[in-house]
C-alpha cells in the first residue's frame, strides 16, 4: 500500500513531464525553442516536437500575412500643397530567428511600431519627391510600389517581408479644404462661363447665317414673283388688247358692266357724280332695257 501511494505521485509527475516536453506546431505558425532566453531550435514545419521540460520554453509567431494600418501623416509634395495620407501595409514574418533577435520578447507590438516608423519615413520620402497631381492621379499605384520596395529593404533587418503597401486615403488638411473648394468652384465657374460664351458665339453665327439665308430666299422668291407677275400682266394686257381690237364697242360695254358691279355693291361708299358723267352712259342708253 505504501509503495502504491509513493508510485502514484511519481507516475503523475512523469506523465506531466512527458506532456510538458511535447508541443505541436500548427500550419499557421512558426515556433522557437528557447532555453534561458537563448534560441535552441527553430520549428517552421507543422508537426509534433519535443523539448526539455521546465528549462525550455516555446514561443510561437504567426506565419500568416498580417495587416498594419499606418497612422495618417501629413506630407508636403514638390508643389508645397500639403496632403494627409493614410496608408496600409501587409507583411509577414519570414525569419523567426532574426525576428526574435530584432524585437526580443516584445514581439509583434514592437515590430509593428518599427514597421510603422519605416513606412512613415518612406512615405514622406517617396511622396515628397513628386507633385500632388501625381499623387492624386492613377500613378499612385506606382508610388505605393516604390514605398513598398523601399520599406521592404529596411524591414528585412527585422526578419519581416513587406508584401504590399496601399494608399487608402489622400486628402487635403481640413484647414485647406475650404480654400481649395473655393478655388475649384471658381475654376469651374470660369470654365462654365467660357462654355456659355462659346455657345452664344456659335449661336450668333448660326442665327446670322439663318437670317442671311432667309433674306436670300425671300429676295429670290420676290424676284421670281415679280417676274411671274410682270409676265402675267403682259399676258393680260395682250389679251385685253386683242379683245379690244376685235370689238371695241363690246369691250367698252363689258368694262362698264364690270365697273357697275364693283361700285354698286351693298356697303360701298356713297358716290357723288354729275348726271351727265360718262360713267352712266350705258345705264341711260335707250338701247339697253
Order of alpha helices (4+ residues) and beta strands (2+ residues): alpha-beta-beta-beta-beta-beta-beta-beta-beta-alpha-alpha-alpha-alpha-beta-alpha-alpha-alpha
